[in-house]
Amino acid sequence: MDYRELGRTGVKVSALCLGTMTWGDQNSEADGHAQMDYALAQGINFFDTSEMYAVPPKPATQGSTERIIGTWFKARGARDKVILATKVAGRSPMNWLRKDGAPSDQTPKQIAEAVESSLKRLQTDRIDLYQLHWPDRPVAMFGASGLAYKHLEGSTVPIEDILGALQDHVKAGKIRWIGLSNETAWGTMTFVHQAAAKGFPQVQSIQNAYSLINRSFEMGLAEIAHREQVGLLAYSPLGQGYLTGKYQAGALPAGSRKALFNRLQRYEKPETAPAIDRYLAIARSFDLDPAQMALQFVTTRPFVTSNIIGATTMEQLATNIASVNVAWSDALEKAVDEAHHAQPNPAP
């Protein structure tokens, strides 16, 4: 397992990060504990979660993932072996995250409540990396508008106020570092500049979607990640399973996220299936497991700090972790780039 510095923290995290969003819905507490045991044994020291998980978000399962991690920490005594990342929700109509039933936002009051609630569920006294799950300001995200920018009107908490609130929790020792998620180039640089100019905590990472079928991070954000040392924590490196090939030709495996929730429209645009076919053909031609090829593509990018993998079965988890053993050759890079240029970013 390779280890890379998280931003400017001086702390190194594993090149693979254990994603947890299915625990408490698709996966039981016992499943989650088994996955954490296995991941830690394989050299993964970085776990990512959120106050909102399990996904899809709903009142009945909100916070369940953090609670599962918390019971594992208590049972194993393994808190000091893990760099723990979680997230606070951005502005949304979800009214079950806060005790007063208010829709979520990133006001100092809501951030304070979210931090305390996460600490309690996680059974820990500190969060290593605290991330803003999505911007508080109104921006199109989660593939809603493709690559085209469109100005949206709406309420927002000033970035300076958000940074100030996070600073309070850093000073109190409840948060060590801060990160962004689902953020734009403008948003990232504004956080970076305001933090530097006004003495707020530095932004150490950005967690955005990135995969063979969504390389939009490379257009602007990759240079920021490199020059500002705000490395990418890549989520959905398998395009929520599409890059494994399991949904091709209309297949709908029982128990899959598409079969259970039908929430994968971000990866179901007209150009996506032909692009995936190209990558599956490349995997066959190089005698590679398509999931492992897709994962190793992400892991080998120079602006990626850690690649967030998720699984609902131990077999999937073992396959995903073993992706670090795929030899990424010049010939494989050329083939992937040719496929990308033929059909760039079909599922941003």
Secondary structure, DSSP 8 states (H G I E B T S, - for coil): --EEE-TTSS-EEESEEEE-TTBTTTB-HHHHHHHHHHHHHTT--EEE--TT-SSS--TTTTTHHHHHHHHHHHHHT-GGG-EEEEEE--S-S--SSSTT-------HHHHHHHHHHHHHHHT-S-EEEEEESS-SS----TTTTTT-----------HHHHHHHHHHHHHTTSEEEEEEES--HHHHHHHHHHHHHHT---EEEEEEE-BTTB-GGGTTHHHHHHHTT-EEEEE-TTTTTGGGTTTGGG---TTSHHHHH---GGG-STTHHHHHHHHHHHHHHTT--HHHHHHHHHHT-TTEEEEEE--SSHHHHHHHHGGGG----HHHHHHHHHHHHHS--S--
